[in-house]
Amino acid sequence: MVPLYGDVQIRLSDWVQQLTHYDPSKWTCTSEQTEAKATTFILNRVETIRSEHVRFISDLARYNNEVRLYFWRHTFWELVG
């Protein structure tokens, strides 16, 4: 997939196949077998990607809470002190 505009994406193989001088023997990345291998590789890693995402979001939430608490404490003591 190649970003086209914003969140619109196109497959590079679709664009290459439309070229006037397209030669399938020179563009092995346009075969269906190559795309199936890439999809399979991603599907094999979904669980790992999901667990890393959950860990990242949890860490981000914890850091966010720590920063909020830090600023709240300093603001509170400035108002009281």
mmCIF file of the N, C-alpha and C atoms, coordinates in Angstrom:
data_MODEL
# 
_entry.id   MODEL 
# 
loop_
_atom_site.group_PDB 
_atom_site.id 
_atom_site.type_symbol 
_atom_site.label_atom_id 
_atom_site.label_alt_id 
_atom_site.label_comp_id 
_atom_site.label_asym_id 
_atom_site.label_entity_id 
_atom_site.label_seq_id 
_atom_site.pdbx_PDB_ins_code 
_atom_site.Cartn_x 
_atom_site.Cartn_y 
_atom_site.Cartn_z 
_atom_site.occupancy 
_atom_site.B_iso_or_equiv 
_atom_site.pdbx_formal_charge 
_atom_site.auth_seq_id 
_atom_site.auth_comp_id 
_atom_site.auth_asym_id 
_atom_site.auth_atom_id 
_atom_site.pdbx_PDB_model_num 
ATOM 1   N N  . MET A 1 1  ? 0.832  -1.184  0.000   1.00 0.00 ? 1  MET A N  1 
ATOM 2   C CA . MET A 1 1  ? 0.000  0.000   0.000   1.00 0.00 ? 1  MET A CA 1 
ATOM 3   C C  . MET A 1 1  ? 0.874  1.244   0.000   1.00 0.00 ? 1  MET A C  1 
ATOM 4   N N  . VAL A 1 2  ? 0.453  2.218   -0.749  1.00 0.00 ? 2  VAL A N  1 
ATOM 5   C CA . VAL A 1 2  ? 1.166  3.479   -0.845  1.00 0.00 ? 2  VAL A CA 1 
ATOM 6   C C  . VAL A 1 2  ? 0.186  4.599   -0.515  1.00 0.00 ? 2  VAL A C  1 
ATOM 7   N N  . PRO A 1 3  ? 0.556  5.533   0.386   1.00 0.00 ? 3  PRO A N  1 
ATOM 8   C CA . PRO A 1 3  ? -0.336 6.654   0.670   1.00 0.00 ? 3  PRO A CA 1 
ATOM 9   C C  . PRO A 1 3  ? -0.538 7.502   -0.584  1.00 0.00 ? 3  PRO A C  1 
ATOM 10  N N  . LEU A 1 4  ? -1.774 7.807   -0.870  1.00 0.00 ? 4  LEU A N  1 
ATOM 11  C CA . LEU A 1 4  ? -2.088 8.614   -2.042  1.00 0.00 ? 4  LEU A CA 1 
ATOM 12  C C  . LEU A 1 4  ? -2.406 10.042  -1.620  1.00 0.00 ? 4  LEU A C  1 
ATOM 13  N N  . TYR A 1 5  ? -3.373 10.184  -0.733  1.00 0.00 ? 5  TYR A N  1 
ATOM 14  C CA . TYR A 1 5  ? -3.759 11.496  -0.240  1.00 0.00 ? 5  TYR A CA 1 
ATOM 15  C C  . TYR A 1 5  ? -4.484 11.304  1.076   1.00 0.00 ? 5  TYR A C  1 
ATOM 16  N N  . GLY A 1 6  ? -3.977 11.899  2.136   1.00 0.00 ? 6  GLY A N  1 
ATOM 17  C CA . GLY A 1 6  ? -4.608 11.746  3.440   1.00 0.00 ? 6  GLY A CA 1 
ATOM 18  C C  . GLY A 1 6  ? -4.596 10.292  3.867   1.00 0.00 ? 6  GLY A C  1 
ATOM 19  N N  . ASP A 1 7  ? -5.783 9.724   4.069   1.00 0.00 ? 7  ASP A N  1 
ATOM 20  C CA . ASP A 1 7  ? -5.855 8.324   4.465   1.00 0.00 ? 7  ASP A CA 1 
ATOM 21  C C  . ASP A 1 7  ? -6.229 7.417   3.296   1.00 0.00 ? 7  ASP A C  1 
ATOM 22  N N  . VAL A 1 8  ? -6.186 7.950   2.063   1.00 0.00 ? 8  VAL A N  1 
ATOM 23  C CA . VAL A 1 8  ? -6.483 7.168   0.871   1.00 0.00 ? 8  VAL A CA 1 
ATOM 24  C C  . VAL A 1 8  ? -5.197 6.453   0.440   1.00 0.00 ? 8  VAL A C  1 
ATOM 25  N N  . GLN A 1 9  ? -5.295 5.156   0.210   1.00 0.00 ? 9  GLN A N  1 
ATOM 26  C CA . GLN A 1 9  ? -4.133 4.369   -0.185  1.00 0.00 ? 9  GLN A CA 1 
ATOM 27  C C  . GLN A 1 9  ? -4.447 3.564   -1.432  1.00 0.00 ? 9  GLN A C  1 
ATOM 28  N N  . ILE A 1 10 ? -3.404 3.267   -2.222  1.00 0.00 ? 10 ILE A N  1 
ATOM 29  C CA . ILE A 1 10 ? -3.544 2.402   -3.381  1.00 0.00 ? 10 ILE A CA 1 
ATOM 30  C C  . ILE A 1 10 ? -2.479 1.317   -3.296  1.00 0.00 ? 10 ILE A C  1 
ATOM 31  N N  . ARG A 1 11 ? -2.740 0.208   -3.942  1.00 0.00 ? 11 ARG A N  1 
ATOM 32  C CA . ARG A 1 11 ? -1.716 -0.830  -4.033  1.00 0.00 ? 11 ARG A CA 1 
ATOM 33  C C  . ARG A 1 11 ? -0.749 -0.435  -5.135  1.00 0.00 ? 11 ARG A C  1 
ATOM 34  N N  . LEU A 1 12 ? 0.522  -0.511  -4.854  1.00 0.00 ? 12 LEU A N  1 
ATOM 35  C CA . LEU A 1 12 ? 1.544  -0.150  -5.828  1.00 0.00 ? 12 LEU A CA 1 
ATOM 36  C C  . LEU A 1 12 ? 1.446  -1.033  -7.064  1.00 0.00 ? 12 LEU A C  1 
ATOM 37  N N  . SER A 1 13 ? 1.124  -2.291  -6.874  1.00 0.00 ? 13 SER A N  1 
ATOM 38  C CA . SER A 1 13 ? 1.032  -3.213  -8.006  1.00 0.00 ? 13 SER A CA 1 
ATOM 39  C C  . SER A 1 13 ? -0.070 -2.794  -8.981  1.00 0.00 ? 13 SER A C  1 
ATOM 40  N N  . ASP A 1 14 ? -1.184 -2.270  -8.485  1.00 0.00 ? 14 ASP A N  1 
ATOM 41  C CA . ASP A 1 14 ? -2.263 -1.807  -9.366  1.00 0.00 ? 14 ASP A CA 1 
ATOM 42  C C  . ASP A 1 14 ? -1.792 -0.661  -10.243 1.00 0.00 ? 14 ASP A C  1 
ATOM 43  N N  . TRP A 1 15 ? -1.014 0.233   -9.675  1.00 0.00 ? 15 TRP A N  1 
ATOM 44  C CA . TRP A 1 15 ? -0.530 1.385   -10.430 1.00 0.00 ? 15 TRP A CA 1 
ATOM 45  C C  . TRP A 1 15 ? 0.512  0.948   -11.453 1.00 0.00 ? 15 TRP A C  1 
ATOM 46  N N  . VAL A 1 16 ? 1.416  0.063   -11.055 1.00 0.00 ? 16 VAL A N  1 
ATOM 47  C CA . VAL A 1 16 ? 2.486  -0.386  -11.960 1.00 0.00 ? 16 VAL A CA 1 
ATOM 48  C C  . VAL A 1 16 ? 1.892  -1.140  -13.146 1.00 0.00 ? 16 VAL A C  1 
ATOM 49  N N  . GLN A 1 17 ? 0.878  -1.956  -12.921 1.00 0.00 ? 17 GLN A N  1 
ATOM 50  C CA . GLN A 1 17 ? 0.277  -2.737  -14.002 1.00 0.00 ? 17 GLN A CA 1 
ATOM 51  C C  . GLN A 1 17 ? -0.406 -1.858  -15.045 1.00 0.00 ? 17 GLN A C  1 
ATOM 52  N N  . GLN A 1 18 ? -0.716 -0.636  -14.716 1.00 0.00 ? 18 GLN A N  1 
ATOM 53  C CA . GLN A 1 18 ? -1.364 0.259   -15.675 1.00 0.00 ? 18 GLN A CA 1 
ATOM 54  C C  . GLN A 1 18 ? -0.368 0.994   -16.574 1.00 0.00 ? 18 GLN A C  1 
ATOM 55  N N  . LEU A 1 19 ? 0.922  0.890   -16.277 1.00 0.00 ? 19 LEU A N  1 
ATOM 56  C CA . LEU A 1 19 ? 1.927  1.567   -17.082 1.00 0.00 ? 19 LEU A CA 1 
ATOM 57  C C  . LEU A 1 19 ? 1.992  0.958   -18.477 1.00 0.00 ? 19 LEU A C  1 
ATOM 58  N N  . THR A 1 20 ? 2.318  1.763   -19.475 1.00 0.00 ? 20 THR A N  1 
ATOM 59  C CA . THR A 1 20 ? 2.342  1.272   -20.862 1.00 0.00 ? 20 THR A CA 1 
ATOM 60  C C  . THR A 1 20 ? 3.473  0.274   -21.103 1.00 0.00 ? 20 THR A C  1 
ATOM 61  N N  . HIS A 1 21 ? 4.585  0.398   -20.417 1.00 0.00 ? 21 HIS A N  1 
ATOM 62  C CA . HIS A 1 21 ? 5.722  -0.495  -20.613 1.00 0.00 ? 21 HIS A CA 1 
ATOM 63  C C  . HIS A 1 21 ? 5.820  -1.558  -19.524 1.00 0.00 ? 21 HIS A C  1 
ATOM 64  N N  . TYR A 1 22 ? 4.696  -1.939  -18.962 1.00 0.00 ? 22 TYR A N  1 
ATOM 65  C CA . TYR A 1 22 ? 4.675  -2.927  -17.885 1.00 0.00 ? 22 TYR A CA 1 
ATOM 66  C C  . TYR A 1 22 ? 5.084  -4.299  -18.417 1.00 0.00 ? 22 TYR A C  1 
ATOM 67  N N  . ASP A 1 23 ? 6.057  -4.920  -17.752 1.00 0.00 ? 23 ASP A N  1 
ATOM 68  C CA . ASP A 1 23 ? 6.520  -6.261  -18.105 1.00 0.00 ? 23 ASP A CA 1 
ATOM 69  C C  . ASP A 1 23 ? 6.440  -7.124  -16.847 1.00 0.00 ? 23 ASP A C  1 
ATOM 70  N N  . PRO A 1 24 ? 5.505  -8.080  -16.797 1.00 0.00 ? 24 PRO A N  1 
ATOM 71  C CA . PRO A 1 24 ? 5.324  -8.890  -15.591 1.00 0.00 ? 24 PRO A CA 1 
ATOM 72  C C  . PRO A 1 24 ? 6.581  -9.638  -15.146 1.00 0.00 ? 24 PRO A C  1 
ATOM 73  N N  . SER A 1 25 ? 7.456  -9.975  -16.080 1.00 0.00 ? 25 SER A N  1 
ATOM 74  C CA . SER A 1 25 ? 8.664  -10.712 -15.706 1.00 0.00 ? 25 SER A CA 1 
ATOM 75  C C  . SER A 1 25 ? 9.639  -9.846  -14.922 1.00 0.00 ? 25 SER A C  1 
ATOM 76  N N  . LYS A 1 26 ? 9.560  -8.532  -15.080 1.00 0.00 ? 26 LYS A N  1 
ATOM 77  C CA . LYS A 1 26 ? 10.469 -7.622  -14.375 1.00 0.00 ? 26 LYS A CA 1 
ATOM 78  C C  . LYS A 1 26 ? 9.872  -7.093  -13.073 1.00 0.00 ? 26 LYS A C  1 
ATOM 79  N N  . TRP A 1 27 ? 8.557  -7.232  -12.916 1.00 0.00 ? 27 TRP A N  1 
ATOM 80  C CA . TRP A 1 27 ? 7.887  -6.722  -11.722 1.00 0.00 ? 27 TRP A CA 1 
ATOM 81  C C  . TRP A 1 27 ? 7.305  -7.892  -10.946 1.00 0.00 ? 27 TRP A C  1 
ATOM 82  N N  . THR A 1 28 ? 8.136  -8.555  -10.174 1.00 0.00 ? 28 THR A N  1 
ATOM 83  C CA . THR A 1 28 ? 7.670  -9.713  -9.412  1.00 0.00 ? 28 THR A CA 1 
ATOM 84  C C  . THR A 1 28 ? 6.783  -9.311  -8.240  1.00 0.00 ? 28 THR A C  1 
ATOM 85  N N  . CYS A 1 29 ? 6.869  -8.070  -7.829  1.00 0.00 ? 29 CYS A N  1 
ATOM 86  C CA . CYS A 1 29 ? 6.054  -7.625  -6.695  1.00 0.00 ? 29 CYS A CA 1 
ATOM 87  C C  . CYS A 1 29 ? 4.584  -7.478  -7.054  1.00 0.00 ? 29 CYS A C  1 
ATOM 88  N N  . THR A 1 30 ? 4.249  -7.583  -8.329  1.00 0.00 ? 30 THR A N  1 
ATOM 89  C CA . THR A 1 30 ? 2.850  -7.418  -8.727  1.00 0.00 ? 30 THR A CA 1 
ATOM 90  C C  . THR A 1 30 ? 2.102  -8.745  -8.785  1.00 0.00 ? 30 THR A C  1 
ATOM 91  N N  . SER A 1 31 ? 2.764  -9.840  -8.526  1.00 0.00 ? 31 SER A N  1 
ATOM 92  C CA . SER A 1 31 ? 2.084  -11.131 -8.592  1.00 0.00 ? 31 SER A CA 1 
ATOM 93  C C  . SER A 1 31 ? 1.185  -11.311 -7.373  1.00 0.00 ? 31 SER A C  1 
ATOM 94  N N  . GLU A 1 32 ? 0.123  -12.062 -7.547  1.00 0.00 ? 32 GLU A N  1 
ATOM 95  C CA . GLU A 1 32 ? -0.818 -12.321 -6.448  1.00 0.00 ? 32 GLU A CA 1 
ATOM 96  C C  . GLU A 1 32 ? -0.146 -13.125 -5.338  1.00 0.00 ? 32 GLU A C  1 
ATOM 97  N N  . GLN A 1 33 ? 0.802  -13.984 -5.714  1.00 0.00 ? 33 GLN A N  1 
ATOM 98  C CA . GLN A 1 33 ? 1.476  -14.821 -4.728  1.00 0.00 ? 33 GLN A CA 1 
ATOM 99  C C  . GLN A 1 33 ? 2.277  -13.966 -3.745  1.00 0.00 ? 33 GLN A C  1 
ATOM 100 N N  . THR A 1 34 ? 2.947  -12.911 -4.226  1.00 0.00 ? 34 THR A N  1 
ATOM 101 C CA . THR A 1 34 ? 3.721  -12.027 -3.364  1.00 0.00 ? 34 THR A CA 1 
ATOM 102 C C  . THR A 1 34 ? 2.805  -11.322 -2.372  1.00 0.00 ? 34 THR A C  1 
ATOM 103 N N  . GLU A 1 35 ? 1.655  -10.844 -2.836  1.00 0.00 ? 35 GLU A N  1 
ATOM 104 C CA . GLU A 1 35 ? 0.715  -10.155 -1.954  1.00 0.00 ? 35 GLU A CA 1 
ATOM 105 C C  . GLU A 1 35 ? 0.150  -11.109 -0.909  1.00 0.00 ? 35 GLU A C  1 
ATOM 106 N N  . ALA A 1 36 ? -0.094 -12.354 -1.282  1.00 0.00 ? 36 ALA A N  1 
ATOM 107 C CA . ALA A 1 36 ? -0.604 -13.339 -0.325  1.00 0.00 ? 36 ALA A CA 1 
ATOM 108 C C  . ALA A 1 36 ? 0.433  -13.611 0.753   1.00 0.00 ? 36 ALA A C  1 
ATOM 109 N N  . LYS A 1 37 ? 1.712  -13.679 0.382   1.00 0.00 ? 37 LYS A N  1 
ATOM 110 C CA . LYS A 1 37 ? 2.770  -13.904 1.366   1.00 0.00 ? 37 LYS A CA 1 
ATOM 111 C C  . LYS A 1 37 ? 2.844  -12.743 2.350   1.00 0.00 ? 37 LYS A C  1 
ATOM 112 N N  . ALA A 1 38 ? 2.744  -11.514 1.848   1.00 0.00 ? 38 ALA A N  1 
ATOM 113 C CA . ALA A 1 38 ? 2.803  -10.348 2.722   1.00 0.00 ? 38 ALA A CA 1 
ATOM 114 C C  . ALA A 1 38 ? 1.628  -10.331 3.688   1.00 0.00 ? 38 ALA A C  1 
ATOM 115 N N  . THR A 1 39 ? 0.440  -10.668 3.196   1.00 0.00 ? 39 THR A N  1 
ATOM 116 C CA . THR A 1 39 ? -0.735 -10.702 4.051   1.00 0.00 ? 39 THR A CA 1 
ATOM 117 C C  . THR A 1 39 ? -0.597 -11.788 5.115   1.00 0.00 ? 39 THR A C  1 
ATOM 118 N N  . THR A 1 40 ? -0.094 -12.934 4.736   1.00 0.00 ? 40 THR A N  1 
ATOM 119 C CA . THR A 1 40 ? 0.103  -14.022 5.686   1.00 0.00 ? 40 THR A CA 1 
ATOM 120 C C  . THR A 1 40 ? 1.107  -13.635 6.755   1.00 0.00 ? 40 THR A C  1 
ATOM 121 N N  . PHE A 1 41 ? 2.175  -12.955 6.356   1.00 0.00 ? 41 PHE A N  1 
ATOM 122 C CA . PHE A 1 41 ? 3.189  -12.527 7.310   1.00 0.00 ? 41 PHE A CA 1 
ATOM 123 C C  . PHE A 1 41 ? 2.583  -11.577 8.336   1.00 0.00 ? 41 PHE A C  1 
ATOM 124 N N  . ILE A 1 42 ? 1.754  -10.657 7.892   1.00 0.00 ? 42 ILE A N  1 
ATOM 125 C CA . ILE A 1 42 ? 1.114  -9.709  8.809   1.00 0.00 ? 42 ILE A CA 1 
ATOM 126 C C  . ILE A 1 42 ? 0.143  -10.438 9.731   1.00 0.00 ? 42 ILE A C  1 
ATOM 127 N N  . LEU A 1 43 ? -0.627 -11.358 9.178   1.00 0.00 ? 43 LEU A N  1 
ATOM 128 C CA . LEU A 1 43 ? -1.602 -12.088 9.993   1.00 0.00 ? 43 LEU A CA 1 
ATOM 129 C C  . LEU A 1 43 ? -0.907 -12.934 11.061  1.00 0.00 ? 43 LEU A C  1 
ATOM 130 N N  . ASN A 1 44 ? 0.277  -13.438 10.775  1.00 0.00 ? 44 ASN A N  1 
ATOM 131 C CA . ASN A 1 44 ? 1.019  -14.213 11.769  1.00 0.00 ? 44 ASN A CA 1 
ATOM 132 C C  . ASN A 1 44 ? 1.493  -13.339 12.926  1.00 0.00 ? 44 ASN A C  1 
ATOM 133 N N  . ARG A 1 45 ? 1.612  -12.050 12.720  1.00 0.00 ? 45 ARG A N  1 
ATOM 134 C CA . ARG A 1 45 ? 2.130  -11.149 13.735  1.00 0.00 ? 45 ARG A CA 1 
ATOM 135 C C  . ARG A 1 45 ? 1.047  -10.327 14.432  1.00 0.00 ? 45 ARG A C  1 
ATOM 136 N N  . VAL A 1 46 ? -0.213 -10.564 14.142  1.00 0.00 ? 46 VAL A N  1 
ATOM 137 C CA . VAL A 1 46 ? -1.300 -9.765  14.703  1.00 0.00 ? 46 VAL A CA 1 
ATOM 138 C C  . VAL A 1 46 ? -1.301 -9.802  16.225  1.00 0.00 ? 46 VAL A C  1 
ATOM 139 N N  . GLU A 1 47 ? -1.133 -10.960 16.818  1.00 0.00 ? 47 GLU A N  1 
ATOM 140 C CA . GLU A 1 47 ? -1.161 -11.058 18.281  1.00 0.00 ? 47 GLU A CA 1 
ATOM 141 C C  . GLU A 1 47 ? -0.019 -10.271 18.909  1.00 0.00 ? 47 GLU A C  1 
ATOM 142 N N  . THR A 1 48 ? 1.162  -10.358 18.324  1.00 0.00 ? 48 THR A N  1 
ATOM 143 C CA . THR A 1 48 ? 2.309  -9.604  18.841  1.00 0.00 ? 48 THR A CA 1 
ATOM 144 C C  . THR A 1 48 ? 2.063  -8.106  18.712  1.00 0.00 ? 48 THR A C  1 
ATOM 145 N N  . ILE A 1 49 ? 1.560  -7.682  17.575  1.00 0.00 ? 49 ILE A N  1 
ATOM 146 C CA . ILE A 1 49 ? 1.272  -6.267  17.341  1.00 0.00 ? 49 ILE A CA 1 
ATOM 147 C C  . ILE A 1 49 ? 0.214  -5.783  18.326  1.00 0.00 ? 49 ILE A C  1 
ATOM 148 N N  . ARG A 1 50 ? -0.816 -6.585  18.547  1.00 0.00 ? 50 ARG A N  1 
ATOM 149 C CA . ARG A 1 50 ? -1.891 -6.214  19.470  1.00 0.00 ? 50 ARG A CA 1 
ATOM 150 C C  . ARG A 1 50 ? -1.355 -6.065  20.894  1.00 0.00 ? 50 ARG A C  1 
ATOM 151 N N  . SER A 1 51 ? -0.535 -7.013  21.352  1.00 0.00 ? 51 SER A N  1 
ATOM 152 C CA . SER A 1 51 ? -0.012 -6.943  22.716  1.00 0.00 ? 51 SER A CA 1 
ATOM 153 C C  . SER A 1 51 ? 0.937  -5.752  22.884  1.00 0.00 ? 51 SER A C  1 
ATOM 154 N N  . GLU A 1 52 ? 1.745  -5.462  21.864  1.00 0.00 ? 52 GLU A N  1 
ATOM 155 C CA . GLU A 1 52 ? 2.612  -4.280  21.932  1.00 0.00 ? 52 GLU A CA 1 
ATOM 156 C C  . GLU A 1 52 ? 1.791  -2.999  21.971  1.00 0.00 ? 52 GLU A C  1 
ATOM 157 N N  . HIS A 1 53 ? 0.693  -2.973  21.227  1.00 0.00 ? 53 HIS A N  1 
ATOM 158 C CA . HIS A 1 53 ? -0.183 -1.799  21.206  1.00 0.00 ? 53 HIS A CA 1 
ATOM 159 C C  . HIS A 1 53 ? -0.822 -1.584  22.579  1.00 0.00 ? 53 HIS A C  1 
ATOM 160 N N  . VAL A 1 54 ? -1.320 -2.656  23.179  1.00 0.00 ? 54 VAL A N  1 
ATOM 161 C CA . VAL A 1 54 ? -1.941 -2.551  24.497  1.00 0.00 ? 54 VAL A CA 1 
ATOM 162 C C  . VAL A 1 54 ? -0.924 -2.067  25.517  1.00 0.00 ? 54 VAL A C  1 
ATOM 163 N N  . ARG A 1 55 ? 0.293  -2.610  25.467  1.00 0.00 ? 55 ARG A N  1 
ATOM 164 C CA . ARG A 1 55 ? 1.342  -2.186  26.402  1.00 0.00 ? 55 ARG A CA 1 
ATOM 165 C C  . ARG A 1 55 ? 1.681  -0.709  26.202  1.00 0.00 ? 55 ARG A C  1 
ATOM 166 N N  . PHE A 1 56 ? 1.790  -0.281  24.952  1.00 0.00 ? 56 PHE A N  1 
ATOM 167 C CA . PHE A 1 56 ? 2.099  1.118   24.659  1.00 0.00 ? 56 PHE A CA 1 
ATOM 168 C C  . PHE A 1 56 ? 1.007  2.047   25.177  1.00 0.00 ? 56 PHE A C  1 
ATOM 169 N N  . ILE A 1 57 ? -0.257 1.704   24.918  1.00 0.00 ? 57 ILE A N  1 
ATOM 170 C CA . ILE A 1 57 ? -1.375 2.538   25.367  1.00 0.00 ? 57 ILE A CA 1 
ATOM 171 C C  . ILE A 1 57 ? -1.429 2.588   26.888  1.00 0.00 ? 57 ILE A C  1 
ATOM 172 N N  . SER A 1 58 ? -1.156 1.462   27.543  1.00 0.00 ? 58 SER A N  1 
ATOM 173 C CA . SER A 1 58 ? -1.150 1.441   29.012  1.00 0.00 ? 58 SER A CA 1 
ATOM 174 C C  . SER A 1 58 ? -0.047 2.342   29.557  1.00 0.00 ? 58 SER A C  1 
ATOM 175 N N  . ASP A 1 59 ? 1.145  2.250   28.978  1.00 0.00 ? 59 ASP A N  1 
ATOM 176 C CA . ASP A 1 59 ? 2.247  3.115   29.411  1.00 0.00 ? 59 ASP A CA 1 
ATOM 177 C C  . ASP A 1 59 ? 1.920  4.581   29.179  1.00 0.00 ? 59 ASP A C  1 
ATOM 178 N N  . LEU A 1 60 ? 1.317  4.877   28.043  1.00 0.00 ? 60 LEU A N  1 
ATOM 179 C CA . LEU A 1 60 ? 0.960  6.255   27.719  1.00 0.00 ? 60 LEU A CA 1 
ATOM 180 C C  . LEU A 1 60 ? -0.060 6.799   28.722  1.00 0.00 ? 60 LEU A C  1 
ATOM 181 N N  . ALA A 1 61 ? -1.043 5.999   29.080  1.00 0.00 ? 61 ALA A N  1 
ATOM 182 C CA . ALA A 1 61 ? -2.048 6.428   30.059  1.00 0.00 ? 61 ALA A CA 1 
ATOM 183 C C  . ALA A 1 61 ? -1.408 6.650   31.424  1.00 0.00 ? 61 ALA A C  1 
ATOM 184 N N  . ARG A 1 62 ? -0.491 5.765   31.811  1.00 0.00 ? 62 ARG A N  1 
ATOM 185 C CA . ARG A 1 62 ? 0.180  5.913   33.104  1.00 0.00 ? 62 ARG A CA 1 
ATOM 186 C C  . ARG A 1 62 ? 1.018  7.189   33.129  1.00 0.00 ? 62 ARG A C  1 
ATOM 187 N N  . TYR A 1 63 ? 1.777  7.447   32.064  1.00 0.00 ? 63 TYR A N  1 
ATOM 188 C CA . TYR A 1 63 ? 2.581  8.678   32.003  1.00 0.00 ? 63 TYR A CA 1 
ATOM 189 C C  . TYR A 1 63 ? 1.699  9.921   32.019  1.00 0.00 ? 63 TYR A C  1 
ATOM 190 N N  . ASN A 1 64 ? 0.581  9.840   31.307  1.00 0.00 ? 64 ASN A N  1 
ATOM 191 C CA . ASN A 1 64 ? -0.355 10.963  31.275  1.00 0.00 ? 64 ASN A CA 1 
ATOM 192 C C  . ASN A 1 64 ? -0.875 11.255  32.680  1.00 0.00 ? 64 ASN A C  1 
ATOM 193 N N  . ASN A 1 65 ? -1.238 10.209  33.422  1.00 0.00 ? 65 ASN A N  1 
ATOM 194 C CA . ASN A 1 65 ? -1.727 10.392  34.789  1.00 0.00 ? 65 ASN A CA 1 
ATOM 195 C C  . ASN A 1 65 ? -0.645 10.967  35.696  1.00 0.00 ? 65 ASN A C  1 
ATOM 196 N N  . GLU A 1 66 ? 0.598  10.509  35.529  1.00 0.00 ? 66 GLU A N  1 
ATOM 197 C CA . GLU A 1 66 ? 1.695  11.026  36.345  1.00 0.00 ? 66 GLU A CA 1 
ATOM 198 C C  . GLU A 1 66 ? 1.919  12.512  36.087  1.00 0.00 ? 66 GLU A C  1 
ATOM 199 N N  . VAL A 1 67 ? 1.861  12.916  34.829  1.00 0.00 ? 67 VAL A N  1 
ATOM 200 C CA . VAL A 1 67 ? 2.064  14.330  34.484  1.00 0.00 ? 67 VAL A CA 1 
ATOM 201 C C  . VAL A 1 67 ? 0.922  15.176  35.035  1.00 0.00 ? 67 VAL A C  1 
ATOM 202 N N  . ARG A 1 68 ? -0.300 14.703  34.890  1.00 0.00 ? 68 ARG A N  1 
ATOM 203 C CA . ARG A 1 68 ? -1.445 15.448  35.424  1.00 0.00 ? 68 ARG A CA 1 
ATOM 204 C C  . ARG A 1 68 ? -1.347 15.605  36.932  1.00 0.00 ? 68 ARG A C  1 
ATOM 205 N N  . LEU A 1 69 ? -0.981 14.532  37.625  1.00 0.00 ? 69 LEU A N  1 
ATOM 206 C CA . LEU A 1 69 ? -0.853 14.574  39.068  1.00 0.00 ? 69 LEU A CA 1 
ATOM 207 C C  . LEU A 1 69 ? 0.259  15.530  39.489  1.00 0.00 ? 69 LEU A C  1 
ATOM 208 N N  . TYR A 1 70 ? 1.366  15.507  38.760  1.00 0.00 ? 70 TYR A N  1 
ATOM 209 C CA . TYR A 1 70 ? 2.480  16.415  39.053  1.00 0.00 ? 70 TYR A CA 1 
ATOM 210 C C  . TYR A 1 70 ? 2.035  17.878  38.949  1.00 0.00 ? 70 TYR A C  1 
ATOM 211 N N  . PHE A 1 71 ? 1.383  18.216  37.830  1.00 0.00 ? 71 PHE A N  1 
ATOM 212 C CA . PHE A 1 71 ? 0.953  19.600  37.640  1.00 0.00 ? 71 PHE A CA 1 
ATOM 213 C C  . PHE A 1 71 ? -0.157 19.984  38.611  1.00 0.00 ? 71 PHE A C  1 
ATOM 214 N N  . TRP A 1 72 ? -1.042 19.050  38.947  1.00 0.00 ? 72 TRP A N  1 
ATOM 215 C CA . TRP A 1 72 ? -2.099 19.337  39.908  1.00 0.00 ? 72 TRP A CA 1 
ATOM 216 C C  . TRP A 1 72 ? -1.497 19.647  41.269  1.00 0.00 ? 72 TRP A C  1 
ATOM 217 N N  . ARG A 1 73 ? -0.525 18.865  41.702  1.00 0.00 ? 73 ARG A N  1 
ATOM 218 C CA . ARG A 1 73 ? 0.103  19.101  43.003  1.00 0.00 ? 73 ARG A CA 1 
ATOM 219 C C  . ARG A 1 73 ? 0.789  20.457  43.047  1.00 0.00 ? 73 ARG A C  1 
ATOM 220 N N  . HIS A 1 74 ? 1.520  20.799  41.999  1.00 0.00 ? 74 HIS A N  1 
ATOM 221 C CA . HIS A 1 74 ? 2.228  22.077  41.984  1.00 0.00 ? 74 HIS A CA 1 
ATOM 222 C C  . HIS A 1 74 ? 1.253  23.252  41.924  1.00 0.00 ? 74 HIS A C  1 
ATOM 223 N N  . THR A 1 75 ? 0.188  23.104  41.161  1.00 0.00 ? 75 THR A N  1 
ATOM 224 C CA . THR A 1 75 ? -0.818 24.168  41.086  1.00 0.00 ? 75 THR A CA 1 
ATOM 225 C C  . THR A 1 75 ? -1.527 24.316  42.420  1.00 0.00 ? 75 THR A C  1 
ATOM 226 N N  . PHE A 1 76 ? -1.867 23.187  43.055  1.00 0.00 ? 76 PHE A N  1 
ATOM 227 C CA . PHE A 1 76 ? -2.542 23.226  44.355  1.00 0.00 ? 76 PHE A CA 1 
ATOM 228 C C  . PHE A 1 76 ? -1.667 23.944  45.393  1.00 0.00 ? 76 PHE A C  1 
ATOM 229 N N  . TRP A 1 77 ? -0.403 23.585  45.479  1.00 0.00 ? 77 TRP A N  1 
ATOM 230 C CA . TRP A 1 77 ? 0.471  24.199  46.488  1.00 0.00 ? 77 TRP A CA 1 
ATOM 231 C C  . TRP A 1 77 ? 0.742  25.668  46.197  1.00 0.00 ? 77 TRP A C  1 
ATOM 232 N N  . GLU A 1 78 ? 0.695  26.065  44.931  1.00 0.00 ? 78 GLU A N  1 
ATOM 233 C CA . GLU A 1 78 ? 0.844  27.495  44.608  1.00 0.00 ? 78 GLU A CA 1 
ATOM 234 C C  . GLU A 1 78 ? -0.384 28.266  45.074  1.00 0.00 ? 78 GLU A C  1 
ATOM 235 N N  . LEU A 1 79 ? -1.575 27.671  44.933  1.00 0.00 ? 79 LEU A N  1 
ATOM 236 C CA . LEU A 1 79 ? -2.794 28.351  45.375  1.00 0.00 ? 79 LEU A CA 1 
ATOM 237 C C  . LEU A 1 79 ? -2.891 28.405  46.890  1.00 0.00 ? 79 LEU A C  1 
ATOM 238 N N  . VAL A 1 80 ? -2.502 27.324  47.551  1.00 0.00 ? 80 VAL A N  1 
ATOM 239 C CA . VAL A 1 80 ? -2.595 27.251  49.014  1.00 0.00 ? 80 VAL A CA 1 
ATOM 240 C C  . VAL A 1 80 ? -1.444 28.008  49.674  1.00 0.00 ? 80 VAL A C  1 
ATOM 241 N N  . GLY A 1 81 ? -0.252 27.790  49.109  1.00 0.00 ? 81 GLY A N  1 
ATOM 242 C CA . GLY A 1 81 ? 0.961  28.317  49.761  1.00 0.00 ? 81 GLY A CA 1 
ATOM 243 C C  . GLY A 1 81 ? 1.070  29.782  49.676  1.00 0.00 ? 81 GLY A C  1 
# 
